[in-house]
Each structure stands twice: as structure tokens, then as C-alpha cells.
Amino acid sequence: MTAIGGDRLRTKRRSLKNESAIHFLYILPFLILLAIFAYLPLYGWIYAFFDYKPPIPLSKSPFVGFKWFASLVETQVKIDQLIQVIKNTFGISGLMLMFSWLPMIFAIFLNEIRAVRFRKAVQTLTTLPNFISWVLVYSIAFAMFTSEGMVNGLLRQLGAIDSPILFLQDSSHVWLTMWMWITWKSLGWSAIMYIAAITSIDESLYEAAYVDGATRMQVIWHVTLPSLLPTYFVLLVLQVANFLNNGLEQYFVFQNAFNKEYIQVLDLYVYNLAIGGGSYSVSVAISMMKSLISVALLFSVNQLSKWLRGEGVV
Amino acid sequence: MTALRRSTDVTDIIITILTYVLFSAFTFICVYPFYYIIINTISANDISARGEVIFWPKQVHFQNYIDIFKVPGLWNALMISISRTVLGTTLTVGASAFLGYMFTKDKIWMRKFWYRFTIITMFFNAGIIPWYLTMKTLGLTNNFLAYILPTIVAPFYIILVKTFVESTPKELQQAATIDGAGTLMIFWRIMLPICKPILATVAIFSAVDQWNAFQDTLLLVTDSNLYSLQFILYNYIKQASSLSTLVNLQNAGSTAIASLATEQTTTSIRMTVTIIVVAPIMFVYPIFQRFFVKGIMIGAVKG
């Protein structure tokens, strides 16, 4: 009896082991893809330590150690340029952080609207821009704001201006305009998460508040807002973790000779250095530091969230 | 919930009016640019080029939508964009479905580790230039596969599917196992049909991403045969004047007599291409809006 039982158990264990190996083989091709496209580029950081000048391959490039990292702060001109780029990154990301509560307010007040049709229409139509690419956003910006564009056309018809205003070449409010385009594109969409959170708030809280004679603003302030704060906090933490990652596309399409100084965020700077200027190694050095700082930021804010709320967000 | 109260409070009324005004204004700002471009593409091109078509179309014609395909490279770019969207979306959906399902299984060698190995890639990034150099080393520059291969394994979509699979009754899989169905059979016959709603969400997200992709063409492609529609549009914005001359020359050679109203201008070319690029999104979005919303909600719960 026992012998047979043990035998059966052993076969079962062996088949379990087999099964687990087979399952692993099923997912292996996908893991390899991931290794190639997500992990292998990390190996590309090695370019930061060589004097790489295409078309000479890396294997024939001389090893230079931390030369490129040091070169970033070599001369006053380079320091100034890097500082300007960091300022731009901080300026735009800072604006985003400062107004990170906008989607929440959008959702709260949209929820206060009683006309269901109107509310649904607003929700649908304001989320549309989120799904178009930055190239399309630029095309729209071009259509609206060039010298022959709609805004200048309207101003001319009204007799407000004689010569067109060159909005897109303007270098004085670049951070603000970039922030405005981001907001135009994503405000409606970002609000959806809060709208969903509002629908899950316990109805009895509202009833209690009204029984106590609270006004609408008081209800918003004491019931709706506190219920949304955890969601806000999670999103804020993720936003802080992404502080240095503005992305390339938006700034690439909007950049021109006039606004270049103020639009170059880190991601664009890295691109311009490598593709525009051929300084691959320096560009990789900056990329590398940026990625490391971003990961460090993510861990720190996650840790902070663990202390403050007892749970992380990642 | 607010309907409970019938308030005549003055501040209340002011707030109500203010919310209606602000939401109307913002909605208008979101929609008007699309409307503006559409009415300009169907208005007389000379009027449109002067920026005088603002509220409604003037001297309506549809010549622009015929002429636009005479612009060299546009057909080809359209085909590239469609192929990458169809192929990329199919593979991404398939891979996300399979991996999302597989990661719910206990019986995978080092499952926890591989799951983390997959998910953690959402939170770091080597940077675009190291990525570009790697792709170059792999021979994926000027290669159509560069549009497809990197997008196949997408951690966020895998989380979406996994969350969904975990919410389905375990008994289904158990019953199928007793009937002798293997892992792949269960995936194909049971999981795929059950997961349809979430896979639709993944498909929509992934298709929009593919259609909108610009950066990969910018970095990896110099061969104009592989340009996507987004990239072509970007080029047109930067150099539309030479293109309008080209189309006009072609038209002058044919029997069609180009009047000022239908003669191509930089504005007409740019705007017509814009509408062609944005049309699929505008068409698809209202129909599939609920899928988008579902995606962001599940992502929010889990992410």
C-alpha cells in the first residue's frame, strides 16, 4: 500500500516538475524578447565609457573611463548649457506638479453637473485629444497659431492687429505653453480616474452631510475631496518619480531655432546631442545618469509613501 | 446624490453657472481645432490659406481629398501605418493574453521572479540613445520589424489581462483540466473567449499606440519606403510648400484646370493630411470609449 502510494506521489511530483518546466518553455520566447528590448539597451550604457564615433565600431573605440561625465562640467559654456536644460526640465515638470490637482477638481465639478447628457458629452469630447499623437497636436498648433492661422486670422478680421503674432516662434513663455498643450491633451482623460473614484464613494456619507445641513461646497470639501486624496496621492508619487522624464516627442515637434534654448528638456537635449551633434557617448552618459536618478526617485517616493500611508504605490 | 437638495443658495447658483461656463469653454477648446481643420480642408483653398475660414466652410469642394494622394509617399505611408497597426496589435494582444493567463498559473519554474522581471520594465528605461544604439547593433534600423518586435511584450497590458483572468471562476479551468485539456487547449478554447472584453480594451490601446507611433520612425528609419503616416505628416508640416508646387504641376499637366479655389496650397496639403491621420482616431474613439475607460480603471486598481 505505502509503496504504491509513494510511487504515485513520486510520479505526480515528477509530472508537476515537468509541467512547470514546460510552462516555462511556453513563456520563454516572450521573456527573450523582453530581455532584448528592455534589458539589452542597459548594456548600451557601456558607450558612455568609450570614445565612440560612428561608423567606427565600439570594439575599436578607445576606453576613456569617466571622461565624458567629467566633460559635462568641463567649461563654463557646457555648465551653463546643462543648467539651462535642467532648468527647463524642472520648469515644465514643476508646472505639472503644481497643477497636478487640476484633473481632480475637473472631476469633482463635472460630477456636480446635473444634466447627464451635458456631463457625458463633456467627458467624451475632452478625452479625445488624449488619443492623438504629438505630431497631430503640433499640426493643430500650426493650423491655429501660425501667421495665416485661425487666431491671427480672427485678430486681423477684428482689426486688433496689423502684423501677425508669431506664437510658435515665441521664446518667452515656452514652459507655460508646453504645459498648456499637455493640459489640453490630457486633462479630460486624467479626470476619468477621479470620476470613477467618485462613483465609488459611499452614498450614506452624502446623505449624512445633507441631513446635517451642509452646503454644496461643504459637501465637496468634507466628503468628496477627502475620498479622492488617496488616488491623488498615488498619482502624485508616480508623477514625482517621472520628474526627469518629459518624453521626447512633444518637445521635438515643437522645437525650432527660436525657442530651442527654453524647450530643450533632458530627453530632447540627449537626442539633439547624439542625432544632431554626433556626440553619442556624452549623450549616453547623460541618459544613464538620468535613468539612475529616476529609479532612485521612484524608490525614494515609494519608500516615503510606505512610511506615510503604510503601503507603497509600486 | 446632489439631486437630494433643492437649493436656492446664491453661492450655489453662481457655482452652477460657473461650472457650466467653464466646462463648455474647455470642451469647445478641445473640439474646435478639429472642426476648424475639417472646414478648412473643404473650403476654397485660396480663402483658407488667408486664414478666413473660421466658423463655417466657404465655397465647399472636395478636390483636396483627391489631390492629396498625388503627394508622393502618402499611399505608401498609409500602407505602412495600417500594416504596423494591424500586425502589431494582433501580436501584442495575443502575447498579452497568453502571458496574462500564464502568469496566473502556479506551476511555472520561478514564476514570481519572471513576473517581476516582466513588470519592472515599466519603471526603468535605458534612454533613447542606448536604445537606438542597441537596435542598430541588432540590425533593426530601416527594418519594418523594428515597429513590431519591441511592442509585443507589454507589461501594462499583461497586468490588465492577468487581473481579469484572476477574477474569473477557477472552476472553469479545473473542470477543463479534469476533462483532460492541456494548458494550451484551455488558453485557446476557454481563456480567449472569456477574456474578450479585456482583450478588446488591450487591442484598442495598442492600436492607438501603433497608429500614433512617431519616435521609432524618427530614430530608426531613414528609408522613405518605411515612413509612417505620422512621420510623413511631420515632414509635410516642415516642408509643405514644395509639395503643393509639385501637386499643382501634376494637375497642370492633366486636363483638370486648377482654379484658385482648388489649387493646392501649403495650408491645404497640411490640413488634409492632418484629417487623414486623425480620422481613424476620431472614428474609433466614440465607439470604443467604454473600453478605454475600462482599461484605465483596471490599471488604476492594480497599478
Interface residues (C-beta under 8 A of the other chain):
Chain A: L16 E19 S20 A21 I22 H23 F24 Y26 I27 F30 L31 L33 L34 I36 F37 A38 Y39 L40 P41 L42 Y43 G44 W45 Y47 F109 L110 E112 I113 R114 F118 A121 V122 T124 L125 T126 T127 L128 P129 F131 I132 S133 W134 V135 L136 Y138 S139 I140 F142 A143 M144 E148 G149 M150 N152 G153 L154 R156 Q157 W184 L187 G188 W189 I192 M193 A196 E203 Y206 E207 Y210 T215 R216 M217 V219 T231 A241 N245 L248 E249 F252 V253 D267 V270 Y271 A274 I275 Y280 S283 V284 S287 M288 K290 S291 S294 V295 L298 V314
Chain B: M1 T2 A3 L4 R5 S7 D9 T11 D12 I15 T16 T19 Y20 L22 F23 S24 F26 T27 I29 C30 V31 P33 F34 Y36 I37 N40 A49 R50 G51 E52 I54 A95 F98 L99 M102 F103 K105 K107 I108 W109 M110 W114 F117 T118 T121 F123 F124 N125 A126 G127 I128 I129 P130 W131 Y132 L133 T134 L138 L149 P150 I152 V153 T183 L184 V208 W211 N212 A213 F214 Q215 L218 L219 Q230 F231 L233 Y234 I237 T267 R270 M271 V273 T274 V277 V278 I281 M282 Y285 P286 Q289 F292 V293 I296 M297 A300
